[in-house]
Structures are given as structure tokens and as C-alpha cells.
Amino acid sequence: MNLKFRKWTEEEFLREREEVLRQWHTGKEINFEESIEYLKNLPDHKNFAKKLIDAKERGITLAQPRAGVALIDEHIELLNFLDQKGGADLLPSTIDSYTRQNKYEECERGIKESKKAGRSLLNGFPGLNHGVKGCREVVEAVNLPLQLRHGTPDARLLSEIMTAAGFTSNEGGGISYNIPYAKSVSLEKTIKDWQYVDRLVGWYEEQGISLNREPFGPLTGTLVPPSMSNVVQILECLMAAEQGVRNITLGYGQCGNLIQDVAAVRAMQEQAEEYCAQMGYDKVEITTVFHQWMGGFPEDEAKAFGVISNGASAAALAGATKVIVKTPHEAIGIPTKEANAEGIKTTKMVLNLLEGQKLADSDELNAEIAQIKLEVKCLMDKVAELGDGDLAVGTVKAFEQGVLDIPFAPSMFNAGKMLPARDNTGKIRYLEVGNLPFSDEIKEFNRAALQERADFEGREIGFQMSVDDIFAVGKGKLIGRPE
Ligand SMILES: CC[C@H]1O[C@@H](n2cnc3c(N)ncnc32)[C@H](O)[C@@H]1O
């Protein structure tokens, strides 16, 4: 394995860059002196990193939608609608699925057909094909900071182009954009490709430009135990910090029990800061992002607004810096701009009503924070051991051995032996630990919690609990009680 955790030298980075910029013709548009000048002159109110730090200092939660359509003018119209009619604080450009698989020919065709059809025939914004020039039109035409959001294992050229155009934040990571998003892409290659993306941010930071990076928190968005998603966030945080990233937003996908969700966000922020301090990354600013419910949504729009409001309140009470907003069209597909704006308005209403309020400390909250941190430490220690201190090598080996294991992930490099289910309060617990290196104490804690549910429901602990939990929210419940 030629993967190493350490920071790439500028020479290594610039050598790989020559190959990356040749992957598609729009790579030729990149002019580093021009992009450095442009990014340096971007007004503060359009810099994602700065707006997040300001929100953290003010103790408020910002609202950000997902959004992306094929053509530039329509995309600009959509984003400005979400700003002006929805009240978004931060703007995305959700990238289409062809780009995420590096299928740029198909993007080209999708753009042409969208022009002919007069509507978007892609499920997102094909920023790489639009190039620096096209993406720059978006940056110039909107009045909020912009972030590219996608699911791309190899995002090297996409990140180069959209960062040069003025997108000051980029979502993704070597684990979080492989295991939940790809079936047979080598984890080692994706981690390396995301070291490149992080080193690009480090390179811009060295030119005095502050850019934000955001590992993808929810992963498969299906019953992911908080300690498993937190350990992935912390590993990607440390991999980014090693490459010179200074402004990092760690993510968490809402699981549904309020105490556990708040505990997960608090534990993630605190433990990531502890690991950064231990490893000497003292210039890294950490913020958090809470993703509203990522599982199945009710089709009924009134019920969908209930789910959206519940997610907004959990984000506020957790003290997350940012919340990613869902829409009442979630169960159907790509939302109209009106539905997208309604999701933001609902969210902002709840955030405003809860401004200044945080979930109070309690024995239950502190116990959950401690439990999550204990499980994360157990996993981190094993990753470090497997890599002989190299966390990148350790991560690859940990997935090979099922030491890290994401539930319901498509990747063939994920063991898929661990099985989660909700306990009787709806908190997600480990039903099967598979090859996770948990202590007997941790295993017993999780088993006992699930036994309480089994006793309450009059059934054995088992796989049916997981299945029932997966469909529960779509049916209007959190816990999948036996019917
Ligand atoms: C990570 C998955 C989430 O991204 C959402 N999503 C994917 N593409 C778009 C899109 N083009 N516009 C708005 N939302 C989108 C999808 O509805 C789901 O909630």
C-alpha cells in the first residue's frame, strides 16, 4: 500500500495536478494566479469558512438547502429563489450523479438535452462540464457563500474547477464519499484522491485563502450508530488537517432520539478537538453540521414538514453550526424550487424560535456523550494499532477486517457484519457487533439496552428489529414496533 497519512509535499501535489487538469478539457481553463486573485478578492459575506466561524461565535445555527439543476441560468434562478424566498443562509450546488462517477461525456449529453427539453434532465449541477467560466457566473450572480455537495470518490478535477471559480467549501471525504456511495471503488484510492482535495485546500490556505471542508456525516443515513459516524468524521477531520485544511465542519445525520442526537454532536465536536490537539493541529477551527432526517420520508407534505421541523429543533438544541434542510418533496424526488424554499422557511422559523436555547445538561445526556466517546476511542485505538500509527493505512485495514463497518453500505470493501437497531427509547444501539473491537463492557451496554426493548415488545432481540426500524419513520413512527 503506497498510502501514507502524512502531508503531501508541494512537489508531489503539483506533479499530480498536471495529470488531474488533463482529465477533461475544462481543466485547461484553470489559471492559478487568476483564481488566487479572485478568491482573495471574494467579499467576506461570500466566504463559506468565514460565515461559519461567525455563526459559531454568535452561537446560532445556519440553514442550508441542497439544490442543483443542469443549466447555469436555471441554477442561478434556483439559488437566488432559495436565498430571497427561502431565507437560506448558505447555498449549495448539488452535483449530478454522472459527474460523481466521472462520466463527463454523459454530462455533456445531459446539458444538451436539457437545453432542448427546456428543463433539467440531470439530477444536479454539472459544474465540471460548465468549467471555471460557467461556475464563476453562478458565484457572481448569487449573494451567499457557495459549497459543492456531491458524492464523488474521485473529486480531484471537480474540486479544482469549482474552487477556482469561487466555491469556498467542499463536502466529502475519502471514507464518507466511498463506502456509502460506491460499490467497487478502492478505498485506498479514494482516500488518496481526497488527500489531493485536502492538499488543494492546504495549498490555497498557504496563499492566504480560507476554505471550508465538510466530511459527509450521515454515511448511509440508515440506522448508523453515532459512534460509527463520529469515528469516520474524526478520521476525515485528521486526514484533512494533516494536508493543511484549517476550517472543518464535521457532520452528523439525525437519528431521531433527541438526547442521543444532541449527545452525538457534542461528543463529535469535543472529541475531534481533543484529537486535533493531541496531534498538534492547533490552527484548525471545527464547526458542526446536523443533517435533518436522512431516512425514508412520509409522502404526505404536512407530515414531511413535521419531520423537517423536528430536525430543525434537534439541530438548534444540539448547538450545531449548520443544519442541512430537507424538503416536503423528499419522498418524491428532486424538489421544485418552491418546495425547497418551504423546507428552508419551516426550518428558519424553528431556528428563530429556539435561538439561544440549548438542550440542558442531564444525567441521560452526559451518560450518552460518555458512551459515544468510549466507543469512538475503542475504534480509534484499533485503527491506529492496525496502521502502526498511520491512520490512513489503519483505516483501509480497519475496513478490510470489519473493525470499521457502516450499516447497509453498498461498498464491497465494507464488511457489512455489524447490525444496528433502536433501543426502547429510540436510541440506536449495536445489535450485532460483527468484527468491531468493542470491549465486553461496551457489548453488554448495547445488548442490555436492546434487551429492554425486547422485554417491552415481548420478542427476542433480532434482525426483525432493524427491519422494522428502517421502515418506521416512513410509517410515521420512530421505533419499529411489531405490528
Ligand atoms: C444526500 C441525499 C439528499 O440529497 C437530496 N438531493 C439530491 N439531489 C438534489 C437536488 N438536485 N436538489 C435538491 N436536493 C437534492 C435528496 O433529496 C436527499 O435528501
The ligand as an SDF file (V2000), in Angstrom:
LIG
                    3D

 19 21  0  0  0  0  0  0  0  0999 V2000
  -27.8280   13.2510    0.0960 C   0  0  0  0  0  0  0  0  0  0  0  0
  -29.2170   12.8450   -0.2980 C   0  0  0  0  0  0  0  0  0  0  0  0
  -30.1870   14.0120   -0.2570 C   0  0  0  0  0  0  0  0  0  0  0  0
  -29.8970   14.9280   -1.3190 O   0  0  0  0  0  0  0  0  0  0  0  0
  -31.1170   15.3830   -1.8690 C   0  0  0  0  0  0  0  0  0  0  0  0
  -30.8330   15.8350   -3.2470 N   0  0  0  0  0  0  0  0  0  0  0  0
  -30.1320   15.1550   -4.1760 C   0  0  0  0  0  0  0  0  0  0  0  0
  -30.0900   15.8680   -5.3200 N   0  0  0  0  0  0  0  0  0  0  0  0
  -30.7850   17.0200   -5.0960 C   0  0  0  0  0  0  0  0  0  0  0  0
  -31.0950   18.1640   -5.8930 C   0  0  0  0  0  0  0  0  0  0  0  0
  -30.6720   18.2530   -7.1640 N   0  0  0  0  0  0  0  0  0  0  0  0
  -31.8340   19.1600   -5.3370 N   0  0  0  0  0  0  0  0  0  0  0  0
  -32.2600   19.0620   -4.0460 C   0  0  0  0  0  0  0  0  0  0  0  0
  -31.9960   18.0090   -3.2460 N   0  0  0  0  0  0  0  0  0  0  0  0
  -31.2650   17.0050   -3.7790 C   0  0  0  0  0  0  0  0  0  0  0  0
  -32.0380   14.1730   -1.7860 C   0  0  0  0  0  0  0  0  0  0  0  0
  -33.3700   14.5730   -1.8320 O   0  0  0  0  0  0  0  0  0  0  0  0
  -31.6550   13.6100   -0.4370 C   0  0  0  0  0  0  0  0  0  0  0  0
  -32.3880   14.2960    0.5480 O   0  0  0  0  0  0  0  0  0  0  0  0
  1  2  1  0
  2  3  1  0
  3  4  1  0
  3 18  1  0
  4  5  1  0
  5  6  1  0
  5 16  1  0
  6  7  1  0
  6 15  1  0
  7  8  2  0
  8  9  1  0
  9 10  1  0
  9 15  2  0
 10 11  1  0
 10 12  2  0
 12 13  1  0
 13 14  2  0
 14 15  1  0
 16 17  1  0
 16 18  1  0
 18 19  1  0
M  END
$$$$
